[in-house]
Amino acid sequence: MEYVVFLPFVVPLTALPVGRLAVRHLHPRTATLLLTALAVVLALCSTVCLGLFGVVGTARIPHNPLPDAWADPEVRAAVPWDEVTGLVSLAALLAALVACVRTGARHRKARIAARRAAWAVRDRDGVAVLPDPTPYAYALPGRPALVVVSRGMRECLTAREYGALLAHERAHLAARHHGLLLVARLAACANPLLRPLVGALTYGAERWADEEAARAVGDRRVTARAVGRAALSSSGFGTDLLPAFAAPGPVPRRVAALLAPPPPARWPGPYWAPVGWAALMAGGGVVVSAASSFNAAVTVVGVWMAAGVV
């Protein structure tokens, strides 16, 4: 059973199929929040284990400041190949820290640059229309929060479609999707196996904003046309760090979802139907994946406590 301590590093492999089930069959709001929580728990568990493994693996290095109890044979026995595992864990922990710092710095730099460009042309409604012929639009968090739209994007949409665009971006700001996406990207820096989950979470956030926009506009077809036309007109605005209306991704799926009836906030039908089972598997998979990783991390900590280390 000693190899259970490696579980937090491989459990994230289950996150991608769970994420795909969640965004297909759960309400976008529910799916996005569940996947964010899953990414955070899995990343924290694997990071804690990396730190503990690194300490155990280096505890026998001469003249280190660690307590002697960390090098106790009972503690080392809990980590297979403790010396190699320790050095690899420290290297992985350092790489994860560097990746997190770089991601945070890129996010901050993008927000500062975007705010400088939009500050002078903002209006009282919190909308900044930039004199740029390239079509793009994105939500810019901060104080005050802004919806940034290029002139090219404004000109390619009708008045009602433009209203759907504004409602979409304001939904991003109201739900703080930028924060959820940043947390997911930092979790993927801590454990690269979570990177595929970021795509599912990004799609879930866009679908969440689509549904809020359709509800605000009162016409799902208008919102679908706005999404499709914006995607066709956009040449791919160059930041993936802020929620964008025409961001690269499965736009046809978003349009198809908007042309279908709105997803229920609660599952109204029989749970034994095929879609009901899929929804239960998605929600249950999120819980099971997180619980398995958390249990493995607790097992590691328990070994240390039993040995009197912590």
Stockholm file with secondary structure:
# STOCKHOLM 1.0

chainA/1-310         MEYVVFLPFVVPLTALPVGRLAVRHLHPRTATLLLTALAVVLALCSTVCLGLFGVVGTARIPHNPLPDAWADPEVRAAVPWDEVTGLVSLAALLAALVACVRTGARHRKARIAARRAAWAVRDRDGVAVLPDPTPYAYALPGRPALVVVSRGMRECLTAREYGALLAHERAHLAARHHGLLLVARLAACANPLLRPLVGALTYGAERWADEEAARAVGDRRVTARAVGRAALSSSGFGTDLLPAFAAPGPVPRRVAALLAPPPPARWPGPYWAPVGWAALMAGGGVVVSAASSFNAAVTVVGVWMAAGVV
#=GR chainA/1-310 SS CGGGGGHHHHGGGGHHHHHHHHHHHSCHHHHHHHHHHHHHHHHHHHHHHHHHHHHHHHTTSTTCSSCGGGGCHHHHHTSTTHHHHHHHHHHHHHHHHHHHHHHHHHHHHHHHHHHHHHHTTBCTTSEEEESCSSCCEEEECSSSCEEEEEHHHHHTSCHHHHHHHHHHHHHHHHTTHHHHHHHHHHHHHHCGGGHHHHHHHHHHHHHHHHHHHHHHHTCHHHHHHHHHHHHHHCCCCSCSSSCBTTCSSCHHHHHHHHHSCCCCSSCCSCTTSHHHHHHHHHHHHHHHHHHHHHHHHHHHHHHHHHTTCC
#=GC SS_cons         CGGGGGHHHHGGGGHHHHHHHHHHHSCHHHHHHHHHHHHHHHHHHHHHHHHHHHHHHHTTSTTCSSCGGGGCHHHHHTSTTHHHHHHHHHHHHHHHHHHHHHHHHHHHHHHHHHHHHHHTTBCTTSEEEESCSSCCEEEECSSSCEEEEEHHHHHTSCHHHHHHHHHHHHHHHHTTHHHHHHHHHHHHHHCGGGHHHHHHHHHHHHHHHHHHHHHHHTCHHHHHHHHHHHHHHCCCCSCSSSCBTTCSSCHHHHHHHHHSCCCCSSCCSCTTSHHHHHHHHHHHHHHHHHHHHHHHHHHHHHHHHHTTCC
//
